[in-house]
């Protein structure tokens, strides 16, 4: 199991997102649990990013929403959440 870090900025973004779409809250909780256990579980569609973000990974929350995170030394740091255009 990986340790999970959620910086203040990520928590604020999640709060705004949940306020707009409360139905995302249980789905986000489920995805985060899966991410902590296996960040490369097939249902997450985790992929390494390219370009200026080549040290980071992204996984799918919904068809539109992505979670961008850093993976290092058995630790996952959640960095951003939003649509494809917002986070890349």
C-alpha positions as CSV (number, residue, x, y, z in Angstrom):
1,X,0.0,0.0,0.0
2,X,1.2,3.5,-0.9
3,X,1.2,6.5,1.4
4,X,-1.0,9.3,0.1
5,X,-0.4,13.0,0.4
6,X,-3.0,15.6,-0.5
7,X,-1.6,19.2,-0.6
8,X,-3.8,22.0,0.4
9,X,-4.3,23.2,-3.2
10,X,-5.5,19.8,-4.2
11,X,-8.0,19.6,-1.3
12,X,-9.3,23.1,-2.3
13,X,-9.8,22.0,-5.9
14,X,-11.6,18.8,-4.8
15,X,-13.8,20.9,-2.5
16,X,-14.9,23.2,-5.4
17,X,-15.5,20.2,-7.7
18,X,-17.6,18.3,-5.1
19,X,-19.6,21.5,-4.4
20,X,-20.5,21.6,-8.1
21,X,-21.1,17.9,-8.5
22,X,-21.8,16.1,-5.1
23,X,-22.3,12.8,-6.9
24,X,-18.5,12.7,-7.5
25,X,-17.7,12.4,-3.8
26,X,-18.2,8.6,-3.5
27,X,-16.5,7.9,-6.8
28,X,-13.5,10.0,-5.9
29,X,-13.2,8.1,-2.5
30,X,-13.3,4.8,-4.3
31,X,-10.7,5.8,-6.9
32,X,-8.4,7.1,-4.2
33,X,-8.6,3.8,-2.3
34,X,-7.8,1.9,-5.5
35,X,-4.9,4.3,-6.2
36,X,-3.4,3.8,-2.7
37,X,-3.5,0.0,-3.2
38,X,-2.4,-0.2,-6.8
39,X,-1.8,3.0,-8.8
40,X,-1.6,0.9,-12.0
41,X,-4.9,-0.9,-11.6
42,X,-6.4,-1.3,-15.1
43,X,-9.6,0.6,-14.2
44,X,-7.7,3.7,-13.4
45,X,-6.1,3.9,-16.9
46,X,-2.9,5.3,-15.3
47,X,-0.4,6.7,-17.7
48,X,2.9,8.6,-17.5
49,X,2.8,12.1,-18.8
50,X,5.0,13.6,-21.4
51,X,6.7,17.0,-22.1
52,X,7.1,19.3,-19.1
53,X,5.2,16.9,-16.9
54,X,7.2,13.8,-17.7
55,X,7.8,13.0,-14.0
56,X,4.1,12.8,-13.3
57,X,1.3,10.3,-13.9
58,X,-2.4,10.7,-14.5
59,X,-5.4,8.5,-13.9
60,X,-9.1,8.7,-14.8
61,X,-11.8,9.7,-12.4
62,X,-14.5,9.9,-15.0
63,X,-14.5,10.1,-18.8
64,X,-13.8,13.8,-18.5
65,X,-11.9,14.2,-15.2
66,X,-8.3,13.3,-14.5
67,X,-6.2,13.1,-11.4
68,X,-2.5,14.1,-11.8
69,X,-0.1,12.7,-9.3
70,X,3.5,12.1,-8.5
71,X,4.7,8.7,-7.6
72,X,8.0,8.4,-5.6
73,X,9.3,6.1,-2.9
74,X,6.0,4.3,-2.2
75,X,4.3,7.7,-1.8
76,X,1.6,9.2,-4.0
77,X,1.2,13.0,-4.0
78,X,-2.0,14.1,-5.5
79,X,-1.3,17.3,-7.4
80,X,-4.3,18.3,-9.5
81,X,-7.8,17.2,-10.6
82,X,-9.9,18.5,-13.4
83,X,-10.7,18.1,-17.1
84,X,-8.1,17.1,-19.6
85,X,-7.6,20.8,-20.7
86,X,-7.5,22.0,-17.1
87,X,-4.7,19.7,-15.8
88,X,-2.4,19.3,-18.8
